Amino acid sequence: RSIGTAYDDPNRIKAGVEFALEEAVNDGNVYLRREELVVRTAELLGLEESDIHAAVETAIKQEIVIAETIPTDEEPYEALYLPVYYYSEIGIANRLTRMLNAPESRLKPLQKLGLSAHIADIAARNNVNLTDQQLHAVEKAIVNKVSILTGGPGTGKTTTLRTLIDILYREKFTFAL
């Protein structure tokens, strides 16, 4: 504003829309629902929500923002993304689909080793006590073509992943993280 731009200048509001989406990414969200984007942008710029709607539409038309309708069991909603995150999500989804549709897992030979005993042996060699949940996660990562490991801080994700990596390394499988 100190550079002489009016509070309600459409370009300022459009930049605010883009900034609000960038801030959402910093919070771990690749998109915002339209309503949430309008609220955040209005708060950010000190404007009324009604002042934001036209700028959101302009940003969509100019492809500064990508809109996608997300189906749900209840009512579908509109998700708004910055293009880089939208296309990244599409790329990830396509890659996961290709992996899931592959004829068989590259880890098939490893699946025949008696996994529980093999995993327990690796954990013992590394002086690690895996919980039942961690053991199950390592087994699932070997058995399934795609596996996603989640959990809060201190839940054992790193220990689980290190055990999996050690098994792959010892069995001479190549992998990438």
C-alpha positions as CSV (number, residue, x, y, z in Angstrom):
1,R,0.0,0.0,0.0
2,S,2.9,2.4,0.7
3,I,3.7,2.4,-3.0
4,G,0.4,4.1,-3.8
5,T,-1.8,1.1,-4.7
6,A,-5.4,1.5,-3.6
7,Y,-6.7,-0.9,-1.0
8,D,-9.3,-2.3,-3.4
9,D,-7.0,-2.4,-6.5
10,P,-7.9,-5.6,-8.3
11,N,-4.2,-6.4,-8.9
12,R,-3.5,-6.0,-5.2
13,I,-6.4,-8.3,-4.3
14,K,-5.3,-10.9,-6.9
15,A,-1.8,-10.8,-5.5
16,G,-3.3,-11.3,-2.0
17,V,-5.2,-14.4,-3.3
18,E,-1.9,-15.8,-4.6
19,F,-0.1,-15.0,-1.3
20,A,-2.9,-16.6,0.8
21,L,-2.4,-19.8,-1.2
22,E,1.4,-19.6,-0.8
23,E,0.8,-19.2,3.0
24,A,-1.5,-22.3,2.9
25,V,1.3,-24.3,1.4
26,N,3.6,-23.2,4.2
27,D,1.0,-24.6,6.6
28,G,1.1,-27.9,4.7
29,N,-2.0,-27.5,2.4
30,V,-1.6,-27.7,-1.3
31,Y,-5.1,-26.1,-1.8
32,L,-7.8,-24.2,0.0
33,R,-11.5,-24.5,-0.4
34,R,-12.8,-21.4,-2.2
35,E,-14.6,-20.1,0.9
36,E,-11.4,-20.5,3.0
37,L,-9.3,-18.7,0.4
38,V,-11.8,-15.8,0.4
39,V,-11.8,-15.5,4.2
40,R,-8.0,-15.7,4.4
41,T,-7.4,-13.1,1.6
42,A,-9.9,-10.7,3.2
43,E,-8.2,-11.0,6.5
44,L,-4.8,-10.6,5.0
45,L,-5.7,-7.5,3.0
46,G,-8.1,-5.9,5.5
47,L,-11.0,-6.1,3.1
48,E,-14.6,-7.5,3.1
49,E,-15.1,-11.0,1.7
50,S,-17.3,-9.5,-0.9
51,D,-14.3,-7.6,-2.3
52,I,-12.4,-10.8,-2.9
53,H,-14.7,-12.9,-5.1
54,A,-14.0,-11.1,-8.4
55,A,-10.3,-11.3,-7.9
56,V,-10.5,-15.1,-7.3
57,E,-12.5,-15.4,-10.6
58,T,-9.9,-13.3,-12.4
59,A,-7.1,-15.4,-11.0
60,I,-8.8,-18.5,-12.2
61,K,-9.4,-17.1,-15.7
62,Q,-5.8,-16.0,-15.9
63,E,-4.6,-19.4,-14.7
64,I,-2.8,-17.9,-11.7
65,V,-5.1,-20.2,-9.7
66,I,-6.4,-23.6,-10.7
67,A,-9.9,-24.6,-9.6
68,E,-11.0,-28.2,-9.2
69,T,-14.2,-29.7,-8.0
70,I,-13.6,-32.3,-5.3
71,P,-16.4,-34.9,-5.0
72,T,-17.3,-36.1,-1.5
73,D,-19.9,-38.3,0.0
74,E,-21.8,-35.2,1.1
75,E,-21.5,-32.1,-1.1
76,P,-18.7,-31.5,-3.6
77,Y,-16.5,-28.5,-3.0
78,E,-14.1,-26.3,-5.0
79,A,-10.4,-26.6,-4.3
80,L,-8.2,-23.8,-5.4
81,Y,-4.5,-24.4,-6.1
82,L,-1.4,-22.6,-7.2
83,P,-0.6,-24.2,-10.6
84,V,2.7,-25.8,-9.5
85,Y,1.0,-27.7,-6.7
86,Y,-2.0,-28.7,-8.8
87,Y,0.2,-30.2,-11.5
88,S,2.4,-31.8,-8.9
89,E,-0.6,-33.5,-7.3
90,I,-1.7,-34.7,-10.8
91,G,1.8,-36.0,-11.5
92,I,2.0,-37.8,-8.2
93,A,-1.4,-39.4,-8.7
94,N,-0.4,-40.6,-12.2
95,R,2.9,-42.0,-10.9
96,L,1.1,-43.9,-8.1
97,T,-1.5,-45.2,-10.6
98,R,1.3,-46.5,-12.8
99,M,3.0,-48.2,-9.8
100,L,-0.2,-49.8,-8.7
101,N,-1.0,-51.0,-12.2
102,A,2.5,-52.6,-12.7
103,P,2.2,-56.4,-13.3
104,E,4.0,-57.3,-10.1
105,S,6.2,-55.8,-7.4
106,R,9.9,-55.7,-7.8
107,L,10.1,-56.9,-4.2
108,K,8.3,-60.2,-5.0
109,P,11.5,-62.3,-4.3
110,L,11.7,-60.6,-0.9
111,Q,8.1,-61.4,-0.1
112,K,8.9,-65.1,0.0
113,L,11.6,-64.9,2.8
114,G,9.3,-65.3,5.8
115,L,9.0,-61.6,6.4
116,S,8.3,-61.4,10.1
117,A,11.3,-63.5,11.0
118,H,13.5,-61.6,8.5
119,I,12.4,-58.2,9.8
120,A,12.9,-59.3,13.4
121,D,16.4,-60.5,12.5
122,I,17.3,-57.2,10.9
123,A,15.9,-55.2,13.8
124,A,17.9,-57.4,16.3
125,R,21.1,-56.8,14.3
126,N,20.5,-53.1,14.5
127,N,19.6,-53.3,18.2
128,V,16.1,-52.0,17.5
129,N,12.9,-53.1,19.2
130,L,10.1,-52.7,16.7
131,T,6.5,-52.3,17.9
132,D,3.9,-54.6,16.4
133,Q,2.7,-51.6,14.4
134,Q,6.2,-50.9,13.0
135,L,6.7,-54.5,12.1
136,H,3.4,-54.5,10.3
137,A,4.3,-51.3,8.5
138,V,7.6,-52.8,7.2
139,E,5.8,-55.9,6.1
140,K,3.1,-53.9,4.3
141,A,5.8,-51.8,2.6
142,I,7.4,-55.0,1.2
143,V,4.1,-56.7,0.3
144,N,2.3,-53.7,-1.3
145,K,3.5,-51.9,-4.4
146,V,2.7,-48.5,-2.8
147,S,2.9,-47.7,0.9
148,I,2.6,-44.4,2.7
149,L,4.0,-44.1,6.2
150,T,2.5,-41.4,8.4
151,G,2.4,-40.5,12.0
152,G,3.2,-37.6,14.4
153,P,6.5,-36.8,16.0
154,G,8.0,-39.7,17.9
155,T,5.8,-42.4,16.5
156,G,8.7,-44.4,15.0
157,K,8.5,-43.4,11.3
158,T,12.3,-43.0,11.0
159,T,13.0,-46.4,12.8
160,T,10.5,-48.1,10.6
161,L,11.9,-46.6,7.4
162,R,15.5,-47.4,8.5
163,T,14.5,-51.0,9.1
164,L,12.9,-51.2,5.6
165,I,16.0,-49.6,4.0
166,D,18.3,-52.0,5.8
167,I,16.3,-55.0,4.5
168,L,16.4,-53.6,1.0
169,Y,20.1,-52.9,1.2
170,R,21.0,-56.3,2.7
171,E,19.0,-58.0,0.0
172,K,20.7,-55.9,-2.7
173,F,17.5,-54.1,-3.9
174,T,17.9,-50.7,-5.4
175,F,15.6,-48.0,-4.1
176,A,15.2,-44.2,-4.1
177,L,13.7,-42.0,-1.4
